[in-house]
Amino acid sequence: MTDKKTLHSLPLSEAISIAAQAISEVMSGRSLTEVLDQLEPHERPIVQSLSFDALRKWIRSHELIKQFVPKSPPPEVDHLLSVAIALFLNENTDGKGYAAHTIVDQAVSACANYDKTMYAKGLVNAVLRKVSLIVQPPEGETRFPPDPIPMFVPPWWRANLKRNYSKAWQSILFAQAKRAPLILRVNQKQYSREQYQALLNEVGIASSPIEEVAGVKLVSALLLSNPVPVSELPGFYSGAVSVQDAGAQLAATLLSPGAGERVLDACAAPGSKTAHILELADCEMVALELDGERLGKIGGNLDRLRLHSDQVRVIRGDASKASWWDGRLFDKILLDAPCSASGIVARHPDIPFLRREADIKSLQQKQRGILEQAWKMLKPDGLMLYVTCSVFPEEGEEQANWFAGVHSNAVRLGAPGQILPTDVSDGFYYALFKKNGP
Ligand SMILES: C[S@@+](CC[C@H](N)C(=O)[O-])C[C@H]1O[C@@H](n2cnc3c(N)ncnc32)[C@H](O)[C@@H]1O
Protein backbone atom coordinates (compact mmCIF):
# COMPACT_ATOMS: atom_id res chain seq x y z
CA MET A 1 0.00 0.00 0.00
CA THR A 2 1.19 3.49 -0.64
CA ASP A 3 0.16 4.49 2.87
CA LYS A 4 1.75 6.99 5.22
CA LYS A 5 4.16 4.43 6.67
CA THR A 6 5.66 3.56 3.34
CA LEU A 7 5.56 7.08 1.98
CA HIS A 8 8.57 8.13 4.03
CA SER A 9 10.65 4.97 3.78
CA LEU A 10 12.40 6.12 0.61
CA PRO A 11 12.08 9.21 -1.62
CA LEU A 12 9.37 8.47 -4.14
CA SER A 13 11.67 9.19 -7.08
CA GLU A 14 14.11 6.54 -5.88
CA ALA A 15 11.33 4.06 -5.26
CA ILE A 16 9.93 4.64 -8.78
CA SER A 17 13.37 4.13 -10.24
CA ILE A 18 14.00 0.86 -8.33
CA ALA A 19 10.48 -0.41 -9.05
CA ALA A 20 10.94 0.29 -12.78
CA GLN A 21 14.20 -1.66 -12.75
CA ALA A 22 12.45 -4.51 -10.88
CA ILE A 23 9.80 -4.57 -13.63
CA SER A 24 12.59 -4.78 -16.23
CA GLU A 25 13.97 -7.81 -14.39
CA VAL A 26 10.54 -9.48 -14.45
CA MET A 27 10.28 -8.81 -18.19
CA SER A 28 13.59 -10.56 -18.67
CA GLY A 29 12.25 -13.62 -16.82
CA ARG A 30 13.22 -13.12 -13.18
CA SER A 31 10.78 -13.64 -10.33
CA LEU A 32 9.77 -10.43 -8.58
CA THR A 33 10.05 -12.10 -5.17
CA GLU A 34 13.68 -12.89 -5.93
CA VAL A 35 14.33 -9.27 -6.97
CA LEU A 36 12.52 -7.83 -3.92
CA ASP A 37 14.39 -10.18 -1.58
CA GLN A 38 17.60 -8.38 -2.55
CA LEU A 39 16.39 -4.96 -1.42
CA GLU A 40 17.18 -3.29 1.88
CA PRO A 41 14.40 -3.70 4.46
CA HIS A 42 13.44 -0.01 4.29
CA GLU A 43 13.22 -0.13 0.49
CA ARG A 44 11.08 -3.20 0.16
CA PRO A 45 7.56 -2.10 1.20
CA ILE A 46 7.32 0.85 -1.15
CA VAL A 47 9.13 -0.81 -4.06
CA GLN A 48 6.92 -3.89 -3.71
CA SER A 49 3.81 -1.74 -3.60
CA LEU A 50 4.81 0.24 -6.71
CA SER A 51 5.95 -2.74 -8.75
CA PHE A 52 2.89 -4.86 -7.82
CA ASP A 53 0.59 -2.02 -8.82
CA ALA A 54 2.47 -1.45 -12.07
CA LEU A 55 1.95 -5.11 -13.02
CA ARG A 56 -1.70 -5.08 -11.93
CA LYS A 57 -2.43 -1.95 -13.98
CA TRP A 58 -0.41 -3.09 -16.98
CA ILE A 59 -3.28 -3.18 -19.45
CA ARG A 60 -4.52 0.33 -18.67
CA SER A 61 -1.08 1.92 -18.37
CA HIS A 62 -0.11 0.52 -21.76
CA GLU A 63 -3.29 1.79 -23.37
CA LEU A 64 -2.25 5.24 -22.15
CA ILE A 65 1.38 4.89 -23.19
CA LYS A 66 0.25 3.83 -26.64
CA GLN A 67 -2.11 6.79 -26.83
CA PHE A 68 0.58 9.36 -26.00
CA VAL A 69 3.75 7.76 -27.36
CA PRO A 70 2.85 6.38 -30.78
CA LYS A 71 6.37 4.98 -31.30
CA SER A 72 6.89 2.52 -28.40
CA PRO A 73 9.45 3.86 -25.92
CA PRO A 74 12.50 1.76 -25.03
CA PRO A 75 11.78 -0.80 -22.27
CA GLU A 76 13.45 1.17 -19.43
CA VAL A 77 11.29 4.21 -20.17
CA ASP A 78 8.18 2.10 -20.68
CA HIS A 79 8.71 0.46 -17.28
CA LEU A 80 9.24 3.78 -15.53
CA LEU A 81 6.08 5.16 -17.12
CA SER A 82 4.10 2.08 -16.15
CA VAL A 83 5.11 2.49 -12.49
CA ALA A 84 4.20 6.20 -12.48
CA ILE A 85 0.91 5.75 -14.36
CA ALA A 86 -0.16 3.02 -11.93
CA LEU A 87 0.16 5.63 -9.17
CA PHE A 88 -2.39 7.80 -10.94
CA LEU A 89 -4.72 4.88 -11.50
CA ASN A 90 -4.63 3.89 -7.84
CA GLU A 91 -5.27 7.40 -6.72
CA ASN A 92 -8.26 7.40 -8.96
CA THR A 93 -9.67 4.14 -7.68
CA ASP A 94 -9.19 4.40 -3.92
CA GLY A 95 -8.86 8.12 -3.35
CA LYS A 96 -5.50 7.74 -1.57
CA GLY A 97 -1.99 8.34 -2.69
CA TYR A 98 -0.01 11.16 -4.20
CA ALA A 99 -0.93 14.48 -5.74
CA ALA A 100 -0.65 14.56 -9.54
CA HIS A 101 2.17 17.14 -9.53
CA THR A 102 4.14 14.98 -7.06
CA ILE A 103 3.86 11.93 -9.30
CA VAL A 104 5.03 13.91 -12.33
CA ASP A 105 7.92 15.61 -10.48
CA GLN A 106 9.10 12.44 -8.81
CA ALA A 107 8.89 10.37 -11.99
CA VAL A 108 10.91 12.99 -13.85
CA SER A 109 13.51 12.93 -11.06
CA ALA A 110 13.49 9.13 -11.24
CA CYS A 111 14.55 9.41 -14.88
CA ALA A 112 17.66 11.21 -13.72
CA ASN A 113 18.49 8.42 -11.21
CA TYR A 114 19.35 5.94 -13.92
CA ASP A 115 21.57 6.55 -16.90
CA LYS A 116 19.39 4.51 -19.26
CA THR A 117 16.40 6.81 -18.65
CA MET A 118 18.15 10.10 -18.02
CA TYR A 119 17.59 11.32 -21.59
CA ALA A 120 13.82 10.75 -21.41
CA LYS A 121 12.91 13.37 -18.80
CA GLY A 122 11.03 15.53 -21.32
CA LEU A 123 9.05 12.63 -22.71
CA VAL A 124 8.10 11.31 -19.26
CA ASN A 125 7.08 14.77 -18.13
CA ALA A 126 4.88 15.31 -21.19
CA VAL A 127 3.22 11.89 -21.05
CA LEU A 128 2.47 12.04 -17.33
CA ARG A 129 1.00 15.52 -17.58
CA LYS A 130 -1.38 14.27 -20.28
CA VAL A 131 -2.24 11.19 -18.20
CA SER A 132 -2.93 13.38 -15.18
CA LEU A 133 -5.49 15.38 -17.18
CA ILE A 134 -7.30 12.19 -18.11
CA VAL A 135 -7.31 10.56 -14.69
CA GLN A 136 -8.06 13.80 -12.81
CA PRO A 137 -10.38 15.62 -15.22
CA PRO A 138 -11.96 19.01 -14.55
CA GLU A 139 -15.09 18.84 -12.45
CA GLY A 140 -18.11 17.45 -14.21
CA GLU A 141 -16.18 15.32 -16.72
CA THR A 142 -16.09 11.55 -16.57
CA ARG A 143 -13.38 9.99 -14.46
CA PHE A 144 -11.09 7.41 -15.92
CA PRO A 145 -11.08 4.44 -15.71
CA PRO A 146 -14.80 3.99 -15.09
CA ASP A 147 -14.59 0.20 -14.65
CA PRO A 148 -12.21 -2.28 -13.08
CA ILE A 149 -9.53 -3.42 -15.46
CA PRO A 150 -8.68 -7.13 -15.68
CA MET A 151 -5.26 -8.53 -14.95
CA PHE A 152 -2.87 -8.91 -17.88
CA VAL A 153 -2.38 -12.54 -18.89
CA PRO A 154 -0.82 -13.94 -22.06
CA PRO A 155 -3.20 -15.12 -24.82
CA TRP A 156 -2.70 -18.87 -24.14
CA TRP A 157 -3.59 -18.30 -20.47
CA ARG A 158 -6.70 -16.31 -21.33
CA ALA A 159 -7.75 -19.01 -23.82
CA ASN A 160 -7.34 -21.68 -21.15
CA LEU A 161 -9.56 -19.77 -18.72
CA LYS A 162 -12.18 -19.09 -21.40
CA ARG A 163 -12.23 -22.75 -22.39
CA ASN A 164 -12.58 -24.02 -18.84
CA TYR A 165 -14.65 -21.24 -17.23
CA SER A 166 -16.86 -19.86 -19.96
CA LYS A 167 -18.90 -17.85 -17.42
CA ALA A 168 -16.32 -17.06 -14.71
CA TRP A 169 -13.16 -16.32 -16.68
CA GLN A 170 -13.52 -12.55 -16.58
CA SER A 171 -14.37 -12.43 -12.90
CA ILE A 172 -11.23 -14.50 -12.22
CA LEU A 173 -9.12 -11.86 -13.98
CA PHE A 174 -10.89 -8.99 -12.22
CA ALA A 175 -10.45 -10.65 -8.81
CA GLN A 176 -6.76 -11.14 -9.50
CA ALA A 177 -6.20 -7.52 -10.56
CA LYS A 178 -7.17 -6.27 -7.09
CA ARG A 179 -4.77 -5.77 -4.22
CA ALA A 180 -4.93 -8.92 -2.12
CA PRO A 181 -6.17 -8.40 1.45
CA LEU A 182 -3.99 -9.14 4.48
CA ILE A 183 -5.21 -12.36 6.09
CA LEU A 184 -3.78 -13.85 9.25
CA ARG A 185 -3.65 -17.36 10.63
CA VAL A 186 -3.74 -17.31 14.41
CA ASN A 187 -1.39 -19.84 15.98
CA GLN A 188 -3.84 -21.99 17.93
CA LYS A 189 -1.00 -23.14 20.18
CA GLN A 190 -0.81 -19.61 21.54
CA TYR A 191 -4.22 -17.96 21.10
CA SER A 192 -7.75 -18.64 19.96
CA ARG A 193 -8.97 -16.43 17.13
CA GLU A 194 -11.17 -14.48 19.57
CA GLN A 195 -8.29 -13.90 21.97
CA TYR A 196 -6.05 -12.64 19.20
CA GLN A 197 -8.78 -10.42 17.80
CA ALA A 198 -9.02 -8.81 21.24
CA LEU A 199 -5.27 -8.15 21.15
CA LEU A 200 -5.64 -6.52 17.74
CA ASN A 201 -8.49 -4.38 19.05
CA GLU A 202 -6.28 -3.15 21.89
CA VAL A 203 -3.79 -1.74 19.38
CA GLY A 204 -6.51 -0.33 17.13
CA ILE A 205 -6.28 -2.89 14.30
CA ALA A 206 -9.73 -3.84 13.01
CA SER A 207 -10.29 -7.42 11.87
CA SER A 208 -13.07 -9.89 11.15
CA PRO A 209 -13.08 -13.69 11.19
CA ILE A 210 -13.27 -15.64 7.94
CA GLU A 211 -15.52 -18.50 8.96
CA GLU A 212 -15.21 -20.72 5.92
CA VAL A 213 -13.88 -21.11 2.40
CA ALA A 214 -15.58 -23.44 -0.11
CA GLY A 215 -17.70 -24.93 2.67
CA VAL A 216 -14.70 -25.84 4.86
CA LYS A 217 -14.86 -24.32 8.34
CA LEU A 218 -11.85 -22.25 9.35
CA VAL A 219 -11.05 -21.47 12.98
CA SER A 220 -7.88 -19.40 12.65
CA ALA A 221 -8.41 -17.02 9.73
CA LEU A 222 -8.70 -13.27 10.37
CA LEU A 223 -9.16 -10.60 7.72
CA LEU A 224 -7.61 -7.23 8.51
CA SER A 225 -9.75 -4.26 7.47
CA ASN A 226 -6.57 -2.40 6.47
CA PRO A 227 -3.17 -3.95 5.89
CA VAL A 228 -0.43 -3.12 8.42
CA PRO A 229 3.26 -4.06 8.49
CA VAL A 230 3.76 -7.35 10.35
CA SER A 231 5.91 -5.52 12.91
CA GLU A 232 2.70 -3.90 14.18
CA LEU A 233 0.93 -7.21 14.79
CA PRO A 234 0.94 -8.13 18.49
CA GLY A 235 3.22 -11.09 19.17
CA PHE A 236 4.22 -11.55 15.54
CA TYR A 237 7.89 -12.15 16.36
CA SER A 238 7.02 -14.64 19.09
CA GLY A 239 4.83 -16.65 16.74
CA ALA A 240 1.30 -15.53 17.60
CA VAL A 241 0.24 -15.24 13.97
CA SER A 242 1.31 -15.78 10.38
CA VAL A 243 0.24 -14.11 7.18
CA GLN A 244 -1.57 -16.73 5.08
CA ASP A 245 -4.36 -16.57 2.54
CA ALA A 246 -7.65 -18.09 3.74
CA GLY A 247 -7.75 -20.59 0.86
CA ALA A 248 -4.31 -21.85 1.85
CA GLN A 249 -5.56 -22.46 5.38
CA LEU A 250 -7.74 -25.28 4.05
CA ALA A 251 -4.75 -27.59 3.60
CA ALA A 252 -3.97 -28.38 7.24
CA THR A 253 -7.68 -28.28 8.07
CA LEU A 254 -8.53 -30.93 5.45
CA LEU A 255 -5.54 -33.09 6.36
CA SER A 256 -6.73 -32.94 9.98
CA PRO A 257 -3.51 -34.12 11.65
CA GLY A 258 -3.66 -36.07 14.92
CA ALA A 259 -1.15 -36.10 17.78
CA GLY A 260 1.63 -38.62 17.20
CA GLU A 261 0.75 -39.20 13.54
CA ARG A 262 3.63 -39.41 11.10
CA VAL A 263 3.09 -36.69 8.51
CA LEU A 264 5.02 -35.85 5.34
CA ASP A 265 4.87 -32.38 3.86
CA ALA A 266 6.34 -33.38 0.51
CA CYS A 267 6.89 -29.90 -1.00
CA ALA A 268 7.27 -27.82 2.09
CA ALA A 269 9.03 -24.48 1.54
CA PRO A 270 8.56 -21.84 2.81
CA GLY A 271 6.80 -23.94 5.44
CA SER A 272 3.47 -22.14 5.92
CA LYS A 273 1.44 -25.32 5.71
CA THR A 274 4.02 -27.37 7.67
CA ALA A 275 3.65 -24.81 10.45
CA HIS A 276 -0.14 -24.84 10.31
CA ILE A 277 -0.17 -28.63 10.64
CA LEU A 278 2.12 -28.41 13.68
CA GLU A 279 -0.06 -25.70 15.22
CA LEU A 280 -2.99 -28.13 15.02
CA ALA A 281 -1.30 -31.28 16.39
CA ASP A 282 1.97 -32.51 17.87
CA CYS A 283 2.72 -34.86 15.03
CA GLU A 284 5.93 -36.41 13.82
CA MET A 285 6.66 -34.19 10.84
CA VAL A 286 8.98 -34.60 7.88
CA ALA A 287 9.15 -31.37 5.86
CA LEU A 288 10.77 -32.14 2.52
CA GLU A 289 11.98 -29.55 0.01
CA LEU A 290 14.05 -29.77 -3.15
CA ASP A 291 15.28 -26.18 -3.32
CA GLY A 292 18.16 -25.58 -0.92
CA GLU A 293 17.62 -21.84 -0.67
CA ARG A 294 13.91 -22.15 0.00
CA LEU A 295 14.58 -24.91 2.54
CA GLY A 296 16.12 -22.34 4.93
CA LYS A 297 12.82 -20.47 5.08
CA ILE A 298 11.09 -23.48 6.65
CA GLY A 299 13.45 -23.42 9.65
CA GLY A 300 13.01 -19.65 9.97
CA ASN A 301 9.21 -19.98 10.06
CA LEU A 302 9.27 -22.83 12.57
CA ASP A 303 11.68 -20.85 14.78
CA ARG A 304 9.44 -17.80 14.84
CA LEU A 305 6.35 -19.88 15.54
CA ARG A 306 8.12 -21.90 18.29
CA LEU A 307 7.26 -25.15 16.53
CA HIS A 308 10.65 -26.87 16.48
CA SER A 309 10.91 -30.14 18.40
CA ASP A 310 12.74 -33.44 18.04
CA GLN A 311 9.59 -34.69 16.29
CA VAL A 312 10.15 -32.31 13.38
CA ARG A 313 12.69 -32.93 10.61
CA VAL A 314 13.40 -30.59 7.72
CA ILE A 315 15.06 -32.48 4.87
CA ARG A 316 16.40 -31.48 1.50
CA GLY A 317 15.27 -34.03 -1.07
CA ASP A 318 13.29 -34.80 -4.18
CA ALA A 319 9.73 -35.97 -3.47
CA SER A 320 9.61 -37.84 -6.77
CA LYS A 321 12.45 -40.08 -5.53
CA ALA A 322 12.93 -42.26 -2.46
CA SER A 323 16.64 -41.60 -1.84
CA TRP A 324 15.97 -39.34 1.19
CA TRP A 325 13.42 -41.72 2.77
CA ASP A 326 14.06 -43.99 5.79
CA GLY A 327 11.41 -46.47 4.61
CA ARG A 328 8.88 -45.74 7.39
CA LEU A 329 5.40 -45.17 6.00
CA PHE A 330 3.40 -42.01 6.71
CA ASP A 331 -0.11 -41.71 8.16
CA LYS A 332 -0.75 -38.52 6.21
CA ILE A 333 0.88 -36.77 3.28
CA LEU A 334 0.43 -33.19 2.16
CA LEU A 335 1.44 -32.83 -1.48
CA ASP A 336 1.39 -29.10 -2.19
CA ALA A 337 2.81 -29.57 -5.65
CA PRO A 338 4.97 -27.21 -7.72
CA CYS A 339 2.52 -25.62 -10.17
CA SER A 340 1.89 -22.64 -12.45
CA ALA A 341 0.72 -20.57 -9.44
CA SER A 342 -2.04 -19.23 -11.69
CA GLY A 343 -4.35 -19.06 -8.64
CA ILE A 344 -2.20 -16.66 -6.62
CA VAL A 345 -1.72 -13.87 -9.14
CA ALA A 346 -3.31 -11.29 -6.80
CA ARG A 347 -0.36 -11.85 -4.44
CA HIS A 348 2.23 -12.45 -7.18
CA PRO A 349 1.29 -10.25 -10.14
CA ASP A 350 4.54 -11.11 -11.93
CA ILE A 351 3.40 -14.69 -12.57
CA PRO A 352 1.46 -14.07 -15.82
CA PHE A 353 4.54 -12.32 -17.21
CA LEU A 354 6.83 -15.24 -16.38
CA ARG A 355 4.90 -18.40 -17.30
CA ARG A 356 5.14 -20.04 -20.70
CA GLU A 357 2.50 -22.33 -22.15
CA ALA A 358 4.96 -25.23 -22.29
CA ASP A 359 5.44 -24.96 -18.49
CA ILE A 360 2.03 -26.52 -17.89
CA LYS A 361 2.92 -29.85 -19.53
CA SER A 362 6.24 -30.11 -17.74
CA LEU A 363 4.64 -29.19 -14.40
CA GLN A 364 2.01 -31.87 -15.00
CA GLN A 365 4.79 -34.45 -15.42
CA LYS A 366 6.49 -33.29 -12.22
CA GLN A 367 3.23 -33.43 -10.30
CA ARG A 368 2.60 -36.98 -11.50
CA GLY A 369 6.11 -38.06 -10.53
CA ILE A 370 5.62 -36.75 -7.00
CA LEU A 371 2.10 -38.19 -6.69
CA GLU A 372 3.39 -41.64 -7.70
CA GLN A 373 6.28 -41.63 -5.24
CA ALA A 374 4.29 -40.17 -2.34
CA TRP A 375 1.60 -42.84 -2.71
CA LYS A 376 4.22 -45.55 -2.14
CA MET A 377 5.16 -43.88 1.16
CA LEU A 378 1.62 -43.79 2.54
CA LYS A 379 0.30 -46.36 5.06
CA PRO A 380 -2.78 -48.43 4.23
CA ASP A 381 -5.79 -46.33 5.33
CA GLY A 382 -3.56 -43.25 5.21
CA LEU A 383 -4.63 -39.93 3.67
CA MET A 384 -2.94 -37.93 0.93
CA LEU A 385 -4.03 -34.37 0.18
CA TYR A 386 -3.09 -33.13 -3.30
CA VAL A 387 -2.98 -29.34 -3.52
CA THR A 388 -2.07 -26.77 -6.15
CA CYS A 389 -2.42 -22.99 -6.18
CA SER A 390 -3.55 -23.17 -9.80
CA VAL A 391 -6.79 -22.50 -11.65
CA PHE A 392 -5.82 -24.65 -14.63
CA PRO A 393 -7.67 -28.00 -14.61
CA GLU A 394 -4.55 -29.62 -16.16
CA GLU A 395 -2.94 -29.26 -12.74
CA GLY A 396 -6.09 -29.95 -10.71
CA GLU A 397 -9.05 -32.09 -11.62
CA GLU A 398 -7.29 -33.71 -14.59
CA GLN A 399 -4.46 -34.83 -12.32
CA ALA A 400 -6.80 -36.15 -9.64
CA ASN A 401 -8.79 -38.11 -12.25
CA TRP A 402 -5.62 -39.49 -13.78
CA PHE A 403 -4.34 -40.54 -10.34
CA ALA A 404 -7.60 -42.22 -9.30
CA GLY A 405 -7.64 -43.96 -12.69
CA VAL A 406 -4.19 -45.53 -12.32
CA HIS A 407 -4.52 -46.47 -8.62
CA SER A 408 -7.38 -48.80 -7.86
CA ASN A 409 -6.60 -48.45 -4.13
CA ALA A 410 -7.08 -44.64 -4.23
CA VAL A 411 -10.47 -43.63 -2.86
CA ARG A 412 -11.45 -39.99 -3.27
CA LEU A 413 -12.86 -38.41 -0.14
CA GLY A 414 -14.75 -35.12 0.18
CA ALA A 415 -12.62 -32.04 -0.66
CA PRO A 416 -13.47 -28.79 -2.42
CA GLY A 417 -11.77 -29.55 -5.75
CA GLN A 418 -11.26 -26.33 -7.69
CA ILE A 419 -11.58 -23.08 -5.73
CA LEU A 420 -11.62 -19.92 -7.83
CA PRO A 421 -10.15 -16.65 -6.52
CA THR A 422 -12.45 -14.44 -4.44
CA ASP A 423 -11.98 -11.40 -2.21
CA VAL A 424 -10.67 -13.54 0.66
CA SER A 425 -9.19 -16.55 -1.08
CA ASP A 426 -6.68 -17.17 -3.81
CA GLY A 427 -7.36 -19.92 -6.35
CA PHE A 428 -6.53 -23.44 -5.16
CA TYR A 429 -7.21 -27.05 -6.01
CA TYR A 430 -7.75 -29.69 -3.31
CA ALA A 431 -8.23 -33.46 -3.75
CA LEU A 432 -8.12 -35.90 -0.83
CA PHE A 433 -7.29 -39.58 -1.32
CA LYS A 434 -7.52 -42.48 1.11
CA LYS A 435 -5.32 -45.49 0.51
CA ASN A 436 -7.56 -48.51 0.54
CA GLY A 437 -5.28 -51.43 1.36
CA PRO A 438 -1.54 -51.66 0.59
C1 LIG B 1 3.64 -24.63 -3.78
S1 LIG B 1 5.22 -24.57 -3.12
C2 LIG B 1 4.96 -25.17 -1.50
C3 LIG B 1 4.41 -24.16 -0.54
C4 LIG B 1 4.40 -24.67 0.89
N1 LIG B 1 3.67 -25.91 0.99
C5 LIG B 1 3.82 -23.67 1.85
O1 LIG B 1 2.61 -23.69 2.10
O2 LIG B 1 4.58 -22.85 2.38
C6 LIG B 1 5.98 -25.97 -3.87
C7 LIG B 1 7.36 -26.23 -3.35
O3 LIG B 1 7.78 -27.50 -3.89
C8 LIG B 1 9.16 -27.46 -4.10
N2 LIG B 1 9.49 -28.58 -5.02
C9 LIG B 1 9.45 -28.60 -6.38
N3 LIG B 1 9.74 -29.82 -6.84
C10 LIG B 1 9.98 -30.60 -5.75
C11 LIG B 1 10.35 -31.95 -5.59
N4 LIG B 1 10.53 -32.76 -6.65
N5 LIG B 1 10.52 -32.42 -4.33
C12 LIG B 1 10.34 -31.60 -3.25
N6 LIG B 1 10.00 -30.31 -3.36
C13 LIG B 1 9.80 -29.81 -4.59
C14 LIG B 1 9.40 -26.07 -4.66
O4 LIG B 1 10.74 -25.68 -4.53
C15 LIG B 1 8.43 -25.26 -3.78
O5 LIG B 1 9.12 -24.77 -2.66
The ligand as an ORCA input file, in Angstrom:
! r2SCAN-3c Opt
* xyz 0 1
  C       3.643    -24.632     -3.781
  S       5.225    -24.570     -3.121
  C       4.961    -25.165     -1.498
  C       4.409    -24.155     -0.543
  C       4.401    -24.672      0.886
  N       3.667    -25.915      0.992
  C       3.819    -23.672      1.850
  O       2.610    -23.689      2.099
  O       4.578    -22.848      2.375
  C       5.983    -25.966     -3.870
  C       7.364    -26.233     -3.350
  O       7.785    -27.498     -3.891
  C       9.162    -27.458     -4.103
  N       9.487    -28.577     -5.022
  C       9.450    -28.598     -6.375
  N       9.743    -29.819     -6.839
  C       9.979    -30.596     -5.754
  C      10.351    -31.952     -5.591
  N      10.531    -32.760     -6.652
  N      10.519    -32.419     -4.329
  C      10.342    -31.604     -3.251
  N       9.997    -30.308     -3.355
  C       9.804    -29.808     -4.586
  C       9.396    -26.069     -4.656
  O      10.741    -25.680     -4.530
  C       8.433    -25.255     -3.777
  O       9.116    -24.771     -2.657
*
